Amino acid sequence: MPYVITEPCIGHKDASCHDVCPVDAIQPAPGGDFDKYDQLYIDPVACIDCGACEPVCPVEAIFFDADVPEEWQSWVAVNKNFFDPA
């Protein structure tokens, strides 16, 4: 898993990260609706590890997977499972 969006994203409707993503890896849901979302997620298959999303996040919720703070480690699995619930 490359980059991960963590808990501080919940409830924010900024989507700057989506706007800068060159491969459209950031979504509110697979094929989701940007008008109705509580959080964004990064598709681990589509993400190319460019890091463009991290500096534009206004709530500092995006981390490289190895750098996710301890308090939000569970979000690595949350993001992965969002796109691959099996």
C-alpha positions as CSV (number, residue, x, y, z in Angstrom):
1,M,0.0,0.0,0.0
2,P,1.6,3.3,-1.0
3,Y,-0.2,6.4,0.5
4,V,-2.9,6.3,3.1
5,I,-5.6,8.8,4.0
6,T,-6.2,8.7,7.8
7,E,-8.9,9.8,10.3
8,P,-8.4,13.6,10.1
9,C,-9.9,13.5,6.6
10,I,-13.3,12.4,7.9
11,G,-15.9,15.2,7.4
12,H,-13.7,17.4,5.3
13,K,-14.9,18.2,1.8
14,D,-11.7,19.8,0.3
15,A,-10.7,17.1,-2.3
16,S,-7.5,19.0,-3.2
17,C,-5.7,15.7,-3.1
18,H,-8.1,14.3,-5.8
19,D,-7.5,17.4,-8.0
20,V,-3.7,16.9,-8.0
21,C,-3.7,13.1,-8.4
22,P,-2.4,12.4,-11.9
23,V,-3.9,8.9,-12.1
24,D,-7.3,9.5,-10.4
25,A,-6.4,7.1,-7.5
26,I,-8.2,9.1,-4.9
27,Q,-11.9,8.4,-4.6
28,P,-14.8,8.8,-2.2
29,A,-15.8,5.2,-3.2
30,P,-15.1,2.9,-6.1
31,G,-16.9,4.8,-8.9
32,G,-18.1,7.1,-6.1
33,D,-20.0,10.3,-5.9
34,F,-18.1,13.4,-4.9
35,D,-21.3,15.1,-3.9
36,K,-21.9,12.6,-1.1
37,Y,-18.8,11.5,0.8
38,D,-17.4,11.6,4.4
39,Q,-13.8,10.7,3.5
40,L,-11.6,10.0,0.6
41,Y,-9.6,6.9,0.0
42,I,-6.5,6.1,-2.1
43,D,-6.8,3.1,-4.4
44,P,-3.6,1.1,-3.6
45,V,-3.5,-0.4,-7.1
46,A,-3.9,2.8,-9.0
47,C,-1.6,4.9,-6.8
48,I,1.8,5.5,-8.4
49,D,3.5,6.8,-5.3
50,C,4.1,10.2,-6.7
51,G,3.3,12.0,-3.4
52,A,1.4,14.9,-5.0
53,C,-1.5,14.4,-2.7
54,E,0.4,14.7,0.6
55,P,1.4,18.4,0.6
56,V,-2.0,19.7,-0.5
57,C,-4.1,18.0,2.2
58,P,-5.4,20.8,4.4
59,V,-5.8,18.6,7.4
60,E,-2.5,16.6,7.1
61,A,-4.3,13.3,6.8
62,I,-2.2,11.7,4.0
63,F,0.9,9.7,4.8
64,F,3.2,7.3,3.0
65,D,2.2,3.9,4.5
66,A,5.5,3.5,6.4
67,D,5.1,7.0,7.9
68,V,1.5,6.7,9.2
69,P,1.6,7.8,12.9
70,E,1.0,5.1,15.5
71,E,-2.4,6.5,16.4
72,W,-3.7,6.0,12.8
73,Q,-2.0,2.7,11.9
74,S,-5.4,1.0,11.6
75,W,-6.2,3.3,8.6
76,V,-3.7,1.4,6.5
77,A,-6.1,-1.6,6.6
78,V,-9.1,0.6,6.3
79,N,-7.9,2.1,3.0
80,K,-6.8,-1.3,1.7
81,N,-10.0,-3.0,2.6
82,F,-12.1,-0.2,1.1
83,F,-11.0,-1.2,-2.4
84,D,-10.4,-4.9,-1.7
85,P,-12.9,-6.0,1.0
86,A,-12.2,-9.7,0.5
